[in-house]
Amino acid sequence: MDCKAHVNLSRPEKDNDNQYVFVTTISNDHCHELNCQLVNYENEVIMSEEMLKDIEFLTKHVHLSTTQQRIYLEEKYPKQKIRSDILRNEIQKHRPSAKDLSNDASKLYEYLIKLKENDIRWQIFVDFDETKVLRRLFWMSPNQIELWTQYHDVIINDITYKTNRYNMALSLFVAIDNHNCSRLICQALVDDETTESHIWILECTLLATGGKRQNENINGGLIPLVFMTDSDPAVDAACIRVYKGCYAMHCVYHINQNLHKNLSGPLGENYSQFLSEFYNARNSLSQERFEHLFLELIEKYKQISNYLNKLYNSKTYWAFCYTSTIFTAATQTTSRVEGLNAVLKKELINSNTSLIHLNKTINRRHQEEERQKEYSFWKSVIPCIINLQTANFLFPAVEAIIKNYLTDSLYNLQVQEINQSVYYRCEQFELNQFNMFEQV
């Protein structure tokens, strides 16, 4: 507006013990009409101290977005006018500024080291590059180590991005406890998804569970019996090298996604028919039938035979006739980890998250799992009257044994199977009649 109106102030340093401020110049030369309503409006949008404290708390601790904070403030202070630019400026004051990665990583590392100083059972492994920038970080709490010891029969692993401001990949390992609940048992941050990084992570799990490094190999440590992944070749290579004797499985959901991504284009309108035939083969109960149906697929869809041959080479990872012979806790997908990833991302609000905040969010989730376990145990010891069921009526000895050894959730699953069994009709068939029932 080029308005020349101004006021000059001065606070002399000499001979001014009381720090008085003096008005030296007043120029009332305005080039526009003076309007008191503008002054009143500016006063109306000034935020109170209580509002400013709310904004600080919601930004630092709850991590709400600008829109979410605006909704909250408008509901709490209905008479207050809220200007978007003022709100954004106040929020920005309390958001962390861009930090150097090594500084943020060092804070997280120092935090974890303090935890280890208080309890030596913590397992922490870190890898910096030649410039002291964080490349990899792995940590397991004492409670997580105990969970791995108890439930390492079936381990599900998945890796996700967009959980921190540095786009480091977060690798999560989940086990299934005796209440059929998912338990987060270890976590790692890596700067890439190469085979080398996955080998480093898997080796850390062995070192954290009692393994000892000898030259380039690790002796000891608790290797999972079954290791479920998203079919990433880099993870497969790491599993073969580190988890010797472990049965590797591929997530059926990710296989389906890859089929759509790679084959829907070449097959066009025939893709739906192919998918039906593929799952007919994949769900075969016998290996002979699977071999027959899958080789027919390769012969029928020659334009995608290269892709199908690659799948065929990894058949033991995903074909039901192979995986059904292994104890997998009824797991066929990585959905338990995917669900955990979704929960973490929801709590993080956005990807502009420090590593310290990410760790706090993971700890909060782990504590929630512990509370859920305590609640399940509390429910199991409450005396209650059980309705007379088929299980304790026809099979009292079996029912007594499983009641003694199984948690409530697993006991209920077994009782349902026993109840259903009285409706079975059993007949003996010859082996050559077996395929007839699979085709129905």
MOKA-V188636 format. One line per field, one symbol per residue. ss: DSSP state (@ for helix, = for strand, . for the rest). psi: psi as a letter, one per 40 degrees, with the letter a starting at -180 (. if undefined). burial: I if it has 9 or more other ideal C-beta (glycine too) atoms within 8 Angstrom, else O. Layout:
ss = ???
psi = ???
burial = ???
This chain:
ss = .....=====...........======........@@@@@@@@@....@@@@@@@@@@@@@@...@@@@@@@@@@@.......@@@@@@@@@@@......@@@@@@@@@@@@@@@@@@....======.....=======.@@@@@@@@@@..=======........========.....=========....@@@@@@@@@@@@@@...===..===......====...@@@@@@@@@@....====.@@@@@@@@@@@@@@@@@@@@@@@@@@@@@@@....@@@@@@@@@@@@@@.@@@@@@@@@@@@.@@@..@@@@...........@@@@@@@@@@@@@@......@@@@@@@@@@@@@@@@@@@@@@@@@@.........@@@@@.@@@@@@@@@@..@@@@@@@@@@@@@@.........@@@@@@@@@.
psi = efhehihhiigidifgdefihihdhhhfgieihhheddddddddehiiddddddddddddddfiidddddddddddgdehhhhddddddddddeihihihddddddddddddddddddheeihhhihiaeefhhdihhihidddddddddfedhhhiiiiafeieefihhhihhihaeefihhheiiihieifiddddddddddddddfeihhhbeihhaihhidhhhiefhddddddddddgheihhiihdddddddddddeddddbeeddddddddddddeididdddddddddddddgdefdddddddddfdedehddddeeiheffheifdddddddddddddedieghiddddddddddddddddddddddddddehhihhihiddeddgddddddddddiiddddddddddddddeeihhihiideeddddde.
burial = OOOOOOOOOOIOOOOIOOOOOOOOOOOOOIOOOOOOOOOOIOOOIOIOOOIIOIIIIIIOOOIIOIOIIIOIIIOOIOOIOIOOOIIIOIIOOIOOOOOOIIOIIOIIIOIIIOIIOOOOOIIIIIIOOOOOIIOIIIIIIOOIIOIIOOIIIIIIIIIIOOIIOOOIIIIIIIIIIOIIIIIIIIIIIIIOIOOOIIIIIIIIIIIIIOIOOOOOOIOOIIIIIIIIIIIIOIIIIIIIOIIOOIOIIIIIIIIOOIIIOIIIOOIOOOIOOIIOIIOIIIOIIIOOIIOOIIOIIIOOIOOIIOIIIOIIOIIOIIIIIIIOOIOIOOIOIIOIIIIIIOIIIOIIOOIOIIIIIIIOIIOIIIOOIIOIIOOIOOOOOOOOOOOOIIIIOOIOOIIIOIOOOIIIIIIOIIIOOIIOOOOOOOOOOOOOOIIOOIOO
